[in-house]
């Protein structure tokens, strides 16, 4: 079976960019900040990092940028005594060939595991068997163990059951799975979920006593926006660079 990452907390990290110069179309990678952030997480008990996931903006990065980012993190960890620090590299492509190519490149750059997102362009048409077939083909040819990643809402499917797990897929090692060829008992209906308790009254908007005047069209509330206490102190000016999804000087369509 596939060797899973060491147990612990794994963090999907963002990708950092520098401000683009006049001759650059997009913001280049900020590799120094990227490794400082990674090292900060490692020194504070995080067991491993998930690079180029949904929060990593990998979909907006070139193949060379993805390889450079993983390689820089790996070399940085090796240089400060964190040899073998767990790195999981994400893929988010629509084709088998591109997914396998990214897995090979990620391993060459220093990642030990891959996080493979199921294709989502035709998500509403994908069947449960289609998910099984997709991951079987990928796992058969992947150069490293993979973690299946299915977003349930668009796909309207779930991860393949335990007896479909592949020797190169380590999802089954992350939790307790039923014995092979068994099904959960569905003869007993599940217990009804109790209704949630009503939330406590807000300290900012205490309940107002009911009176005939309250429903009058001329009645006014004793609370006005200017009289409310601030919920948090003012935030400092925003200085980080915008996402590559749209330019800083224009609005998204």
C-alpha positions in Angstrom: 0.0 0.0 0.0 1.0 3.6 -0.5 3.0 5.2 2.3 1.0 8.0 3.8 2.5 11.3 5.1 3.4 11.3 8.8 0.4 12.0 11.0 -0.1 15.6 12.1 -1.5 18.9 10.9 -1.0 19.9 7.2 -1.6 23.4 6.1 -2.7 24.5 2.5 -0.4 27.5 2.0 -1.1 30.5 -0.2 1.3 31.5 -3.0 3.0 34.9 -2.6 3.7 37.3 -5.4 5.8 40.4 -5.8 4.6 43.6 -7.4 5.0 43.5 -11.2 7.4 45.8 -12.9 6.6 47.9 -15.9 8.0 45.1 -18.2 6.1 42.2 -16.5 2.6 41.1 -17.5 1.9 39.4 -14.1 3.2 39.5 -10.6 6.3 37.2 -10.3 6.7 34.7 -7.4 7.9 36.1 -4.1 10.1 33.1 -3.3 11.8 34.7 -0.3 8.4 35.4 1.4 7.2 32.0 0.4 10.0 30.2 2.2 9.9 32.5 5.3 6.2 31.6 5.6 6.9 27.9 5.2 9.7 27.9 7.7 7.5 29.8 10.2 4.8 27.1 9.9 7.4 24.3 10.3 9.0 25.8 13.4 5.6 26.2 15.0 4.5 22.6 14.9 3.0 22.2 11.5 3.8 18.7 10.3 3.7 19.3 6.5 2.6 21.7 3.8 0.2 21.4 0.9 1.6 23.5 -1.9 -0.3 24.6 -5.0 -3.7 23.7 -3.7 -7.0 25.6 -4.1 -5.6 28.5 -2.0 -2.2 28.4 -3.8 -3.5 29.9 -7.1 -1.8 27.1 -9.0 -4.4 27.4 -11.8 -3.0 30.9 -12.6 0.7 29.7 -12.6 2.8 28.3 -15.3 4.4 24.9 -15.2 7.8 26.4 -14.7 6.5 28.6 -11.8 5.0 25.6 -10.1 8.2 23.6 -10.4 10.3 26.6 -9.2 8.1 27.1 -6.1 8.3 23.5 -4.9 12.0 23.3 -5.6 12.7 26.5 -3.7 10.8 25.3 -0.6 12.6 21.9 -0.7 16.0 23.4 -1.1 15.3 26.0 1.6 14.2 23.3 4.1 17.2 21.1 3.3 19.5 24.1 3.9 18.3 24.8 7.5 18.1 21.2 8.7 14.6 20.2 7.8 15.6 17.4 5.4 12.6 15.3 4.2 10.0 17.8 5.5 6.7 16.6 4.1 5.4 18.4 1.0 2.2 17.6 -0.8 1.8 19.2 -4.2 -1.6 19.8 -5.7 -2.9 19.3 -9.2 -5.9 20.9 -10.7 -6.2 19.9 -14.4 -8.9 18.5 -16.6 -6.9 15.8 -18.4 -5.1 12.7 -17.3 -1.9 13.6 -19.3 -1.6 17.0 -17.6 -2.2 15.6 -14.2 0.5 12.9 -14.6 2.9 15.5 -16.0 2.4 17.7 -13.0 2.9 14.8 -10.6 6.2 13.9 -12.3 7.4 17.5 -12.2 6.3 17.9 -8.6 8.3 14.8 -7.5 11.4 15.9 -9.4 11.1 19.3 -7.6 11.0 17.7 -4.2 7.4 16.8 -3.3 6.7 13.4 -1.8 2.9 13.2 -2.3 0.4 14.5 -4.7 -3.1 16.0 -4.0 -5.1 15.2 -7.1 -8.3 17.1 -7.8 -10.9 15.4 -9.9 -11.8 17.1 -13.2 -14.6 19.6 -12.6 -15.5 21.2 -16.0 -18.3 18.7 -16.5 -18.7 18.0 -12.8 -22.5 17.6 -12.9 -22.2 14.9 -15.5 -19.5 12.8 -13.8 -20.7 9.6 -12.2 -19.4 7.7 -9.2 -17.8 5.1 -11.5 -16.2 7.9 -13.5 -14.5 9.1 -10.3 -13.2 5.6 -9.7 -11.9 5.2 -13.2 -10.2 8.6 -13.1 -8.2 7.9 -10.0 -7.4 4.3 -11.0 -5.7 5.5 -14.2 -3.9 8.3 -12.4 -2.7 6.1 -9.5 -1.6 3.3 -11.9 0.9 5.8 -13.5 1.7 8.3 -10.7 5.4 8.4 -9.7 4.3 9.0 -6.1 1.4 8.3 -3.8 -1.6 10.5 -4.2 -4.5 11.8 -2.1 -7.9 11.9 -3.8 -9.5 15.3 -3.6 -13.2 15.5 -4.7 -15.3 18.6 -4.1 -18.6 17.1 -3.3 -20.9 20.1 -4.1 -20.1 20.5 -7.9 -19.4 16.8 -8.5 -22.5 15.5 -6.6 -20.4 12.4 -5.9 -18.2 11.1 -3.1 -14.8 9.5 -2.8 -14.7 5.9 -4.0 -15.5 3.3 -1.2 -12.7 1.6 0.6 -12.6 -1.5 -1.6 -11.9 0.6 -4.6 -8.8 2.2 -3.0 -5.6 1.7 -5.0 -2.2 0.6 -3.7 -0.9 4.1 -4.7 -3.7 6.1 -3.0 -3.3 6.8 0.7 -6.8 8.1 1.6 -7.6 4.9 3.4 -4.7 5.4 5.7 -6.0 8.7 7.0 -9.0 7.2 8.8 -10.5 3.9 9.9 -12.1 2.0 7.0 -14.6 -0.9 7.0 -13.4 -4.4 6.1 -13.2 -5.3 2.4 -16.5 -6.0 0.6 -18.7 -4.8 3.5 -21.4 -2.2 3.5 -22.6 -0.1 6.4 -25.8 -1.3 8.0 -28.7 0.8 6.5 -31.6 -1.3 8.0 -31.9 1.0 11.0 -32.9 4.6 10.2 -30.6 7.2 11.6 -31.7 9.1 14.6 -33.3 12.5 13.9 -31.0 15.4 14.3 -32.2 17.7 17.1 -33.2 21.2 16.3 -30.6 23.7 17.2 -31.2 25.9 20.2 -32.0 29.6 19.5 -28.9 31.8 19.7 -28.5 34.0 22.7 -29.5 37.6 22.4 -26.9 39.8 20.8 -25.1 42.2 23.3 -25.1 44.8 20.5 -28.8 44.6 19.7 -30.6 43.7 22.9 -34.3 42.8 22.5 -36.6 45.8 22.6 -39.8 45.5 24.7 -42.9 45.1 22.6 -45.3 48.0 22.7 -48.0 49.6 20.5 -45.6 52.4 19.7 -43.0 49.9 18.3 -45.2 49.1 15.3 -46.0 52.8 14.6 -44.7 54.1 11.3 -43.2 57.1 13.1 -41.4 55.0 15.8 -37.6 55.2 15.7 -35.1 52.7 17.0 -32.9 53.9 19.9 -29.9 52.4 18.0 -28.2 54.2 15.2 -25.1 53.0 13.3 -23.1 55.9 14.8 -24.0 54.8 18.3 -22.9 51.2 17.9 -19.5 50.2 19.5 -16.9 49.1 16.9 -16.6 45.3 16.5 -12.9 45.4 16.0 -10.1 48.1 15.8 -9.5 49.6 12.4 -7.4 47.4 10.0 -4.0 48.6 8.8 -3.7 49.6 5.2 -3.7 46.6 2.8 -0.2 46.2 1.3 -0.2 42.6 -0.1 -0.3 42.1 -3.8 -3.7 41.2 -5.5 -4.5 37.9 -7.0 -3.6 37.2 -10.5 -7.2 36.6 -11.3 -7.7 40.3 -12.1 -5.6 43.4 -12.3 -5.3 45.8 -9.4 -6.4 48.8 -11.5 -9.6 47.3 -12.8 -12.6 45.6 -11.4 -13.6 42.0 -12.0 -16.2 41.4 -14.6 
